[in-house]
Amino acid sequence: MKLELEDLAYPLLAGTVTTDDPAVAFKDADYAVFLGAFPRKEGMERKDVMAKNVGIFNEQGKALSDHGKPTVKCIVVGNPANTNAAILSAAAPKIPKENISALTRLDHNRAQSLAASKMGVPCDQVEGVIIWGNHSSTQYPDVRHAKTKDGVRIMDKLDHSYLEGEFLTTIQKRGAAIIAARKLSSAASAAKAICDHLRDWSLGSDGRIVSMAVFSDGALLLV
């Protein structure tokens, strides 16, 4: 990984530190991306990987709390991402809950891309997609507020039975479909979603609606 990072020749890469010591890894970090989780494989449910992930994220959370900045922003990618984020937070009491998030941007990107395809426009011409709930097959990809950049509402152009049927299930089961096709979880699309998530969290989204899993404050949101 270190050699590949160097060979990418990114002009903003100032250097790398490679270590298996969490105290070194988390020291002075402004952002932490948690890719390391027991991988979900074909035929496995998320509950099947929980026992291993509890140990992983308890250990990582303690190290983060002991050695990381209290301002560090954390994104959990390893599935089940929402649950792993909750475990991480519980094990890292010095890190504010609002600084720990889980990746739903991949689901957001999938929904945006599929909606744009059905509308016959480029992906960047659709905005307003929202992912509600967990990063799992129970999520709800919401296009009620989605529209093209010239103001055409998705709900006005696409059949509602499709949006509440095939569209929903396609997004909800997309991860499983990729695992079935390549025998591994999403790679390039997940990396892109992580970049999108961190860019918008760091720099703002310029008023665009984006999706990320965050801890609920218990308030009821009506839309």
Buried (B, 14 or more C-beta within 10 A) or exposed (E): EEEEEEEEEEEEEEEEEEEEEBEEBBEEBEEBBBEBBBEBEEEBEBEEBBEEBBEBBBEBBBBBBEBBBEEBBBBBBBBBBBBBBBBBBEBBEEBBBEBBBBBBBBBBBBBBBBBBEBBEBEEEBBBBBBBBBBBBBEBBBBBEBBBBEEEBBBBEEBEEEEBEEEBBEBBBEBBBEBBEEEEEBBEEBBBBBBEBBBEBBEEEEEEEEBBBBBBEEEEEEEE
